[in-house]
Amino acid sequence: MPIRPAPRTLIADALEAAADILLRLLRWFGGPATACAQRRHRHLASTTCLAGALLACPALAAPEEPVSSGIDQALCRLIDEAARGQGVPAAFLTRLIFQESSFRPGVTSPAGAQGVAQFMPGTARERGLLDPFDPEQAVPKAAHFLAELRQRFGNWGLAAAAYNGGPNRVASWLAGRGSLPFETENYVLSITGVAAETWAEDARAAANSDGRDRPARRATLDETSFCAATVVAIRAGSKPFELREAPFAPWGVQLAGNFSKARALASFQRASAKHRTIIAELQPMIIGTRLRSRGTRAFYRVRLPAATRTEATALCRRIQAQNGACVVLKS
């Protein structure tokens, strides 16, 4: 990160000390000893030191570019090329690689995953990846792997789930055997902006269709962006999706709640996918409150808004009629 400029008082003290040293050197080499001459030379010494400081310290003269910009540019070149070569949306590949390693080529996770694309050693061997810490090898291998996973599971969301949780685990989950880890659910939501369950519903609908084409869900909201623009958005803190919160309403139908806002939203999106004929495009209220008995952590509740208790009750009963879970609460 750029060097933070020093406080003004520290700079003044440093210049004063440097001026004293320069003045002593002038005396040593026969400089004038009168008080007036010393004042003139002290001013000259201070000015000289200030000029030298500005020339020798770019952080004080002009802001530096972030240290990571060179790494970002090099990785973005690799990502855009690999995405184009494998037919992977560049923004999707960028967000996945950044989610894996924050663009750190030399990182190793506590579980042993290695490099910018976080390949486990066994997976790296299976994929023919000789050096997971070499981005020029790892990024194309990651893109190729994701393209295969998308071909196998039907969409980019499930490809991301399989990349994180493993293809066999995702296959078992889709077959109704077992569940996805919370880490994988959060991973898919963070990258695509859509819950893993919603991607699974899309895959089931495509498998059960009558052969007519249906519009494919975009891998991310910024699917058409290239790597550089996506990295700027990530570093600025923007999300891969846009969830609009509904205005506050006096009553609500609660569908999800969790100390993790991401998990609460993921649960809501799963419920939304399951009851899409009822919930449709309704936007939720997200209410974060602190539970006195659970310390200072906020607990997030996701509710569908309703103007009256009667309206909320009717909506909840429709959801329950589809074997859904909900509760009517006053906001």
C-alpha beads as a LAMMPS data file, in Angstrom:
LAMMPS data file: protein, C-alpha beads

331 atoms
330 bonds

1 atom types
1 bond types

-500.0 500.0 xlo xhi
-500.0 500.0 ylo yhi
-500.0 500.0 zlo zhi

Masses

1 110.0

Atoms # bond

1 1 1 0.000 0.000 0.000
2 1 1 1.213 3.615 -0.509
3 1 1 3.418 5.040 2.239
4 1 1 1.374 7.238 4.552
5 1 1 2.742 10.810 4.672
6 1 1 4.384 11.650 7.989
7 1 1 2.665 14.149 10.323
8 1 1 3.735 17.764 9.785
9 1 1 5.410 18.024 13.219
10 1 1 7.623 15.009 12.509
11 1 1 8.669 16.456 9.157
12 1 1 9.518 19.802 10.774
13 1 1 11.581 18.104 13.494
14 1 1 13.468 16.045 10.914
15 1 1 14.259 19.111 8.798
16 1 1 15.425 21.035 11.868
17 1 1 17.793 18.221 12.833
18 1 1 19.136 17.971 9.282
19 1 1 19.666 21.737 9.164
20 1 1 21.700 21.587 12.386
21 1 1 23.940 18.908 10.908
22 1 1 24.443 20.900 7.701
23 1 1 25.196 24.080 9.678
24 1 1 27.845 22.279 11.729
25 1 1 29.461 21.082 8.520
26 1 1 29.552 24.665 7.266
27 1 1 31.284 25.751 10.482
28 1 1 33.735 22.872 10.193
29 1 1 34.748 24.058 6.751
30 1 1 35.124 27.666 7.823
31 1 1 31.612 29.055 7.571
32 1 1 30.784 32.463 9.154
33 1 1 30.406 32.548 12.915
34 1 1 28.305 35.720 13.379
35 1 1 24.724 35.342 14.615
36 1 1 23.295 37.035 11.521
37 1 1 25.281 34.814 9.185
38 1 1 24.284 31.717 11.143
39 1 1 20.587 32.632 10.791
40 1 1 21.024 33.059 7.008
41 1 1 22.831 29.728 6.728
42 1 1 20.253 27.981 8.926
43 1 1 17.501 29.175 6.563
44 1 1 19.555 27.996 3.580
45 1 1 20.194 24.641 5.244
46 1 1 16.499 24.128 6.015
47 1 1 15.538 24.974 2.435
48 1 1 18.178 22.615 1.059
49 1 1 17.007 19.767 3.310
50 1 1 13.381 20.341 2.339
51 1 1 14.232 20.156 -1.359
52 1 1 16.260 17.019 -0.787
53 1 1 13.446 15.407 1.185
54 1 1 10.929 16.085 -1.574
55 1 1 13.239 14.631 -4.205
56 1 1 14.201 11.595 -2.143
57 1 1 10.706 10.783 -0.815
58 1 1 8.096 10.434 -3.590
59 1 1 5.418 9.637 -0.997
60 1 1 5.584 13.272 0.163
61 1 1 5.638 14.732 -3.340
62 1 1 3.001 12.578 -5.073
63 1 1 0.909 9.515 -4.212
64 1 1 2.239 6.165 -5.371
65 1 1 0.215 3.578 -7.236
66 1 1 -0.844 0.574 -5.168
67 1 1 1.894 -2.032 -4.896
68 1 1 -0.527 -4.702 -6.113
69 1 1 -1.334 -2.948 -9.407
70 1 1 1.460 -4.731 -11.278
71 1 1 0.320 -8.125 -9.995
72 1 1 -3.285 -7.270 -10.873
73 1 1 -2.313 -6.353 -14.429
74 1 1 -0.270 -9.510 -14.952
75 1 1 -2.994 -11.758 -13.538
76 1 1 -5.713 -9.976 -15.500
77 1 1 -3.834 -10.623 -18.727
78 1 1 -3.726 -14.336 -17.871
79 1 1 -7.365 -14.413 -16.745
80 1 1 -8.736 -12.648 -19.830
81 1 1 -6.742 -14.942 -22.142
82 1 1 -7.756 -18.112 -20.286
83 1 1 -11.405 -17.034 -20.097
84 1 1 -11.505 -16.325 -23.825
85 1 1 -9.799 -19.610 -24.647
86 1 1 -12.164 -21.742 -22.541
87 1 1 -15.401 -19.803 -23.009
88 1 1 -15.575 -18.781 -19.350
89 1 1 -16.995 -15.329 -18.474
90 1 1 -13.966 -13.227 -17.519
91 1 1 -15.754 -11.510 -14.624
92 1 1 -16.784 -14.886 -13.205
93 1 1 -13.245 -16.275 -13.446
94 1 1 -11.847 -13.071 -11.931
95 1 1 -14.189 -13.157 -8.954
96 1 1 -13.510 -16.851 -8.376
97 1 1 -9.715 -16.449 -8.462
98 1 1 -9.921 -13.403 -6.194
99 1 1 -12.218 -15.263 -3.799
100 1 1 -9.712 -18.115 -3.700
101 1 1 -6.500 -16.198 -3.060
102 1 1 -7.049 -12.417 -3.164
103 1 1 -4.653 -12.524 -6.146
104 1 1 -1.735 -13.821 -4.029
105 1 1 0.214 -16.320 -6.171
106 1 1 2.316 -17.683 -3.302
107 1 1 -0.410 -18.353 -0.745
108 1 1 -1.123 -21.746 0.848
109 1 1 -4.393 -22.285 2.719
110 1 1 -4.621 -24.050 6.109
111 1 1 -6.117 -27.020 4.238
112 1 1 -3.116 -27.175 1.890
113 1 1 -4.579 -25.552 -1.240
114 1 1 -1.830 -23.829 -3.192
115 1 1 -1.324 -20.810 -5.383
116 1 1 -3.504 -18.157 -6.917
117 1 1 -6.170 -20.687 -7.992
118 1 1 -5.885 -22.723 -4.753
119 1 1 -5.459 -26.197 -6.238
120 1 1 -5.131 -29.025 -3.743
121 1 1 -1.997 -31.109 -4.482
122 1 1 -4.062 -34.137 -5.521
123 1 1 -6.262 -32.097 -7.860
124 1 1 -3.187 -30.408 -9.315
125 1 1 -1.726 -33.819 -10.169
126 1 1 -5.011 -34.965 -11.713
127 1 1 -5.185 -31.814 -13.845
128 1 1 -1.558 -32.023 -14.960
129 1 1 -0.620 -28.839 -13.111
130 1 1 3.109 -29.061 -12.422
131 1 1 3.467 -25.892 -10.326
132 1 1 0.335 -24.497 -8.616
133 1 1 2.350 -21.434 -7.543
134 1 1 2.982 -20.430 -11.167
135 1 1 -0.009 -18.301 -12.285
136 1 1 0.823 -18.866 -15.960
137 1 1 0.113 -22.562 -15.382
138 1 1 -2.583 -22.322 -12.699
139 1 1 -4.969 -19.784 -14.259
140 1 1 -5.453 -21.657 -17.582
141 1 1 -5.879 -24.925 -15.659
142 1 1 -8.535 -23.303 -13.453
143 1 1 -10.418 -21.993 -16.496
144 1 1 -10.278 -25.400 -18.194
145 1 1 -11.478 -27.124 -15.004
146 1 1 -14.394 -24.697 -14.623
147 1 1 -15.432 -25.193 -18.244
148 1 1 -15.531 -28.959 -17.646
149 1 1 -17.518 -28.519 -14.420
150 1 1 -20.016 -26.282 -16.180
151 1 1 -20.420 -28.885 -18.913
152 1 1 -21.016 -31.566 -16.289
153 1 1 -23.401 -29.703 -13.977
154 1 1 -25.125 -27.358 -16.406
155 1 1 -24.323 -23.849 -15.176
156 1 1 -21.598 -21.635 -13.757
157 1 1 -23.034 -21.520 -10.243
158 1 1 -22.777 -25.287 -9.817
159 1 1 -19.346 -25.194 -11.460
160 1 1 -18.225 -22.789 -8.728
161 1 1 -19.758 -25.034 -6.063
162 1 1 -17.881 -28.042 -7.445
163 1 1 -14.628 -26.091 -7.690
164 1 1 -14.886 -25.273 -3.986
165 1 1 -16.603 -28.308 -2.489
166 1 1 -15.582 -30.985 -4.969
167 1 1 -17.519 -32.483 -7.907
168 1 1 -18.501 -35.653 -6.047
169 1 1 -19.976 -33.729 -3.145
170 1 1 -22.007 -31.514 -5.455
171 1 1 -23.236 -34.546 -7.400
172 1 1 -24.362 -36.212 -4.156
173 1 1 -26.105 -33.032 -3.016
174 1 1 -27.968 -32.707 -6.312
175 1 1 -29.043 -36.341 -5.983
176 1 1 -30.503 -35.633 -2.540
177 1 1 -27.707 -37.283 -0.579
178 1 1 -26.133 -34.915 1.890
179 1 1 -25.818 -31.143 1.850
180 1 1 -23.381 -28.446 0.846
181 1 1 -21.051 -26.970 3.476
182 1 1 -21.872 -23.425 4.550
183 1 1 -18.469 -22.416 3.170
184 1 1 -19.485 -23.577 -0.300
185 1 1 -22.886 -21.873 -0.093
186 1 1 -21.227 -18.579 0.874
187 1 1 -18.602 -19.097 -1.824
188 1 1 -21.182 -19.439 -4.597
189 1 1 -23.217 -16.491 -3.331
190 1 1 -20.120 -14.287 -3.029
191 1 1 -18.982 -14.999 -6.592
192 1 1 -22.253 -15.172 -8.521
193 1 1 -24.689 -13.272 -6.322
194 1 1 -27.106 -16.206 -6.511
195 1 1 -27.607 -18.980 -3.958
196 1 1 -26.375 -22.467 -4.817
197 1 1 -29.906 -23.827 -4.399
198 1 1 -31.147 -21.411 -7.058
199 1 1 -28.479 -22.664 -9.459
200 1 1 -29.557 -26.222 -8.632
201 1 1 -33.188 -25.339 -9.402
202 1 1 -32.069 -23.955 -12.760
203 1 1 -30.225 -27.189 -13.536
204 1 1 -33.237 -29.330 -12.583
205 1 1 -35.557 -27.171 -14.678
206 1 1 -33.238 -27.468 -17.672
207 1 1 -33.025 -31.250 -17.248
208 1 1 -36.822 -31.562 -17.063
209 1 1 -37.590 -29.142 -19.885
210 1 1 -39.403 -30.173 -23.035
211 1 1 -36.459 -29.245 -25.209
212 1 1 -37.341 -25.574 -25.616
213 1 1 -34.506 -23.170 -24.929
214 1 1 -34.758 -21.093 -21.768
215 1 1 -32.602 -18.039 -21.088
216 1 1 -29.475 -18.950 -19.139
217 1 1 -28.818 -17.136 -15.888
218 1 1 -25.814 -14.847 -16.050
219 1 1 -22.751 -16.076 -14.154
220 1 1 -22.484 -12.670 -12.447
221 1 1 -24.250 -9.338 -12.790
222 1 1 -21.094 -7.968 -14.460
223 1 1 -20.650 -11.051 -16.647
224 1 1 -19.562 -9.076 -19.709
225 1 1 -16.826 -7.145 -17.867
226 1 1 -13.166 -7.905 -18.360
227 1 1 -10.822 -8.710 -15.497
228 1 1 -9.443 -5.202 -14.900
229 1 1 -12.869 -3.604 -14.461
230 1 1 -13.979 -6.454 -12.213
231 1 1 -10.905 -6.096 -9.983
232 1 1 -11.574 -2.370 -9.617
233 1 1 -15.132 -3.189 -8.534
234 1 1 -13.934 -5.864 -6.093
235 1 1 -11.331 -3.606 -4.511
236 1 1 -13.924 -0.832 -4.246
237 1 1 -16.072 -3.218 -2.230
238 1 1 -18.893 -3.792 -4.692
239 1 1 -20.758 -7.106 -4.743
240 1 1 -21.328 -9.329 -7.791
241 1 1 -25.053 -8.848 -7.435
242 1 1 -27.506 -6.161 -6.564
243 1 1 -30.017 -7.025 -3.873
244 1 1 -32.440 -4.192 -3.344
245 1 1 -33.941 -4.022 0.100
246 1 1 -37.643 -3.318 0.413
247 1 1 -38.826 -0.225 2.286
248 1 1 -39.591 -0.792 5.950
249 1 1 -43.053 -2.272 6.529
250 1 1 -44.968 -2.670 9.800
251 1 1 -45.326 -6.448 9.345
252 1 1 -43.135 -9.092 7.787
253 1 1 -42.982 -12.772 6.837
254 1 1 -39.647 -14.058 8.103
255 1 1 -38.004 -16.690 5.914
256 1 1 -34.416 -16.674 7.188
257 1 1 -32.210 -15.562 10.037
258 1 1 -28.551 -15.919 10.922
259 1 1 -25.647 -14.154 12.616
260 1 1 -23.988 -14.202 9.186
261 1 1 -25.680 -11.814 6.780
262 1 1 -24.387 -13.845 3.824
263 1 1 -25.891 -17.053 5.211
264 1 1 -29.188 -15.345 5.960
265 1 1 -29.369 -14.058 2.384
266 1 1 -28.377 -17.458 1.011
267 1 1 -31.207 -19.076 2.997
268 1 1 -33.628 -16.465 1.683
269 1 1 -32.544 -17.107 -1.899
270 1 1 -33.063 -20.846 -1.420
271 1 1 -36.579 -20.176 -0.140
272 1 1 -37.162 -17.718 -2.976
273 1 1 -36.152 -20.354 -5.533
274 1 1 -38.386 -22.969 -3.913
275 1 1 -41.411 -20.661 -3.771
276 1 1 -40.737 -18.537 -6.829
277 1 1 -44.384 -18.648 -7.935
278 1 1 -45.356 -16.941 -4.670
279 1 1 -42.399 -14.734 -3.857
280 1 1 -41.623 -13.824 -7.488
281 1 1 -39.842 -10.455 -7.515
282 1 1 -40.643 -9.419 -3.946
283 1 1 -37.689 -7.672 -2.327
284 1 1 -36.941 -8.515 1.315
285 1 1 -36.432 -6.400 4.385
286 1 1 -33.084 -7.141 6.051
287 1 1 -33.221 -6.328 9.744
288 1 1 -30.042 -6.503 11.800
289 1 1 -30.427 -6.371 15.584
290 1 1 -28.281 -7.313 18.552
291 1 1 -29.567 -10.022 20.869
292 1 1 -28.863 -9.024 24.453
293 1 1 -28.319 -12.639 25.474
294 1 1 -25.789 -13.296 22.663
295 1 1 -23.289 -10.480 23.132
296 1 1 -22.680 -7.676 20.647
297 1 1 -23.014 -9.599 17.370
298 1 1 -25.834 -8.548 15.084
299 1 1 -28.459 -11.129 14.118
300 1 1 -29.894 -10.690 10.622
301 1 1 -33.545 -11.429 9.842
302 1 1 -34.781 -11.559 6.249
303 1 1 -38.490 -10.861 5.859
304 1 1 -40.974 -10.213 3.102
305 1 1 -42.752 -6.918 3.809
306 1 1 -46.474 -6.631 4.478
307 1 1 -48.629 -3.628 5.264
308 1 1 -50.927 -5.470 7.689
309 1 1 -50.936 -8.584 9.819
310 1 1 -53.712 -10.028 7.663
311 1 1 -51.637 -9.562 4.501
312 1 1 -48.571 -11.134 6.132
313 1 1 -50.575 -14.106 7.427
314 1 1 -52.075 -14.773 3.997
315 1 1 -48.614 -14.701 2.379
316 1 1 -47.126 -17.026 5.000
317 1 1 -49.991 -19.528 4.613
318 1 1 -49.393 -19.701 0.859
319 1 1 -45.723 -20.488 1.521
320 1 1 -46.646 -23.111 4.132
321 1 1 -49.027 -24.714 1.639
322 1 1 -45.933 -25.473 -0.470
323 1 1 -44.239 -27.090 2.546
324 1 1 -42.285 -23.932 3.288
325 1 1 -41.339 -22.524 6.684
326 1 1 -42.175 -18.971 7.715
327 1 1 -43.372 -16.912 10.647
328 1 1 -45.356 -13.675 10.799
329 1 1 -43.750 -10.977 12.955
330 1 1 -44.324 -7.332 13.708
331 1 1 -41.412 -5.207 12.509

Bonds

1 1 1 2
2 1 2 3
3 1 3 4
4 1 4 5
5 1 5 6
6 1 6 7
7 1 7 8
8 1 8 9
9 1 9 10
10 1 10 11
11 1 11 12
12 1 12 13
13 1 13 14
14 1 14 15
15 1 15 16
16 1 16 17
17 1 17 18
18 1 18 19
19 1 19 20
20 1 20 21
21 1 21 22
22 1 22 23
23 1 23 24
24 1 24 25
25 1 25 26
26 1 26 27
27 1 27 28
28 1 28 29
29 1 29 30
30 1 30 31
31 1 31 32
32 1 32 33
33 1 33 34
34 1 34 35
35 1 35 36
36 1 36 37
37 1 37 38
38 1 38 39
39 1 39 40
40 1 40 41
41 1 41 42
42 1 42 43
43 1 43 44
44 1 44 45
45 1 45 46
46 1 46 47
47 1 47 48
48 1 48 49
49 1 49 50
50 1 50 51
51 1 51 52
52 1 52 53
53 1 53 54
54 1 54 55
55 1 55 56
56 1 56 57
57 1 57 58
58 1 58 59
59 1 59 60
60 1 60 61
61 1 61 62
62 1 62 63
63 1 63 64
64 1 64 65
65 1 65 66
66 1 66 67
67 1 67 68
68 1 68 69
69 1 69 70
70 1 70 71
71 1 71 72
72 1 72 73
73 1 73 74
74 1 74 75
75 1 75 76
76 1 76 77
77 1 77 78
78 1 78 79
79 1 79 80
80 1 80 81
81 1 81 82
82 1 82 83
83 1 83 84
84 1 84 85
85 1 85 86
86 1 86 87
87 1 87 88
88 1 88 89
89 1 89 90
90 1 90 91
91 1 91 92
92 1 92 93
93 1 93 94
94 1 94 95
95 1 95 96
96 1 96 97
97 1 97 98
98 1 98 99
99 1 99 100
100 1 100 101
101 1 101 102
102 1 102 103
103 1 103 104
104 1 104 105
105 1 105 106
106 1 106 107
107 1 107 108
108 1 108 109
109 1 109 110
110 1 110 111
111 1 111 112
112 1 112 113
113 1 113 114
114 1 114 115
115 1 115 116
116 1 116 117
117 1 117 118
118 1 118 119
119 1 119 120
120 1 120 121
121 1 121 122
122 1 122 123
123 1 123 124
124 1 124 125
125 1 125 126
126 1 126 127
127 1 127 128
128 1 128 129
129 1 129 130
130 1 130 131
131 1 131 132
132 1 132 133
133 1 133 134
134 1 134 135
135 1 135 136
136 1 136 137
137 1 137 138
138 1 138 139
139 1 139 140
140 1 140 141
141 1 141 142
142 1 142 143
143 1 143 144
144 1 144 145
145 1 145 146
146 1 146 147
147 1 147 148
148 1 148 149
149 1 149 150
150 1 150 151
151 1 151 152
152 1 152 153
153 1 153 154
154 1 154 155
155 1 155 156
156 1 156 157
157 1 157 158
158 1 158 159
159 1 159 160
160 1 160 161
161 1 161 162
162 1 162 163
163 1 163 164
164 1 164 165
165 1 165 166
166 1 166 167
167 1 167 168
168 1 168 169
169 1 169 170
170 1 170 171
171 1 171 172
172 1 172 173
173 1 173 174
174 1 174 175
175 1 175 176
176 1 176 177
177 1 177 178
178 1 178 179
179 1 179 180
180 1 180 181
181 1 181 182
182 1 182 183
183 1 183 184
184 1 184 185
185 1 185 186
186 1 186 187
187 1 187 188
188 1 188 189
189 1 189 190
190 1 190 191
191 1 191 192
192 1 192 193
193 1 193 194
194 1 194 195
195 1 195 196
196 1 196 197
197 1 197 198
198 1 198 199
199 1 199 200
200 1 200 201
201 1 201 202
202 1 202 203
203 1 203 204
204 1 204 205
205 1 205 206
206 1 206 207
207 1 207 208
208 1 208 209
209 1 209 210
210 1 210 211
211 1 211 212
212 1 212 213
213 1 213 214
214 1 214 215
215 1 215 216
216 1 216 217
217 1 217 218
218 1 218 219
219 1 219 220
220 1 220 221
221 1 221 222
222 1 222 223
223 1 223 224
224 1 224 225
225 1 225 226
226 1 226 227
227 1 227 228
228 1 228 229
229 1 229 230
230 1 230 231
231 1 231 232
232 1 232 233
233 1 233 234
234 1 234 235
235 1 235 236
236 1 236 237
237 1 237 238
238 1 238 239
239 1 239 240
240 1 240 241
241 1 241 242
242 1 242 243
243 1 243 244
244 1 244 245
245 1 245 246
246 1 246 247
247 1 247 248
248 1 248 249
249 1 249 250
250 1 250 251
251 1 251 252
252 1 252 253
253 1 253 254
254 1 254 255
255 1 255 256
256 1 256 257
257 1 257 258
258 1 258 259
259 1 259 260
260 1 260 261
261 1 261 262
262 1 262 263
263 1 263 264
264 1 264 265
265 1 265 266
266 1 266 267
267 1 267 268
268 1 268 269
269 1 269 270
270 1 270 271
271 1 271 272
272 1 272 273
273 1 273 274
274 1 274 275
275 1 275 276
276 1 276 277
277 1 277 278
278 1 278 279
279 1 279 280
280 1 280 281
281 1 281 282
282 1 282 283
283 1 283 284
284 1 284 285
285 1 285 286
286 1 286 287
287 1 287 288
288 1 288 289
289 1 289 290
290 1 290 291
291 1 291 292
292 1 292 293
293 1 293 294
294 1 294 295
295 1 295 296
296 1 296 297
297 1 297 298
298 1 298 299
299 1 299 300
300 1 300 301
301 1 301 302
302 1 302 303
303 1 303 304
304 1 304 305
305 1 305 306
306 1 306 307
307 1 307 308
308 1 308 309
309 1 309 310
310 1 310 311
311 1 311 312
312 1 312 313
313 1 313 314
314 1 314 315
315 1 315 316
316 1 316 317
317 1 317 318
318 1 318 319
319 1 319 320
320 1 320 321
321 1 321 322
322 1 322 323
323 1 323 324
324 1 324 325
325 1 325 326
326 1 326 327
327 1 327 328
328 1 328 329
329 1 329 330
330 1 330 331
